[in-house]
């Protein structure tokens, strides 16, 4: 089945489910549809049952995804998800080496607020930022040029905060897990939107 056909099967029972929601659950590792040679998702009836199980647990029991994943392992006889890799904690020298940047670039990243170490350590997201900036440098873009990108990211993070705040205020069982999931899904959607808008803007600049 295509993702559209799966959506049609589920929407009668779960009217709020969307294609974006299904893609989000795939991204979180709860379902694993195959891909056609051209890249299209291919779903089976097992995937539909897994999605029905996930959506029911969320709607009726407000369970966070990490708990649902364990319950799915028991209900569907699937192997339990491997434990997450140990959290990345890099020293300054380790970050410079891993990101393939120099000390001057890292200092510039910190000066312009793109990176802030915690207890003199850098996490996985810091490594991704450093690597991205290192790659952008090949095009003549440096930390000082990326303040607008940082400002846009902070505004988008503010939108996520505003949206999940009412969920946290409910103080009902599972509220924190629901807020975490909503925040992750919102982040995914905003990143997709941001990327599409940038591509549209570039096409306009190129006259295409």
Protein Blocks (a to p, Z undefined) as FASTA:
>chain_A
ZZklmmmmmmmmmmmbcfklmmmmmmnopaccdddfkopacddfklmmmmmmmmmmmmmn
opafklmmmmmmmmnopacdddddddddddfklmmmmnopafklmmmmmmnopacceehi
acfklmmmmmmmmmmmmnopafklmmmmmmmmmmmmmmmmmmmmmmmmnopghklmmmmm
mmmmmmmmmmmmmmmmmmmmmmmmnoZZ
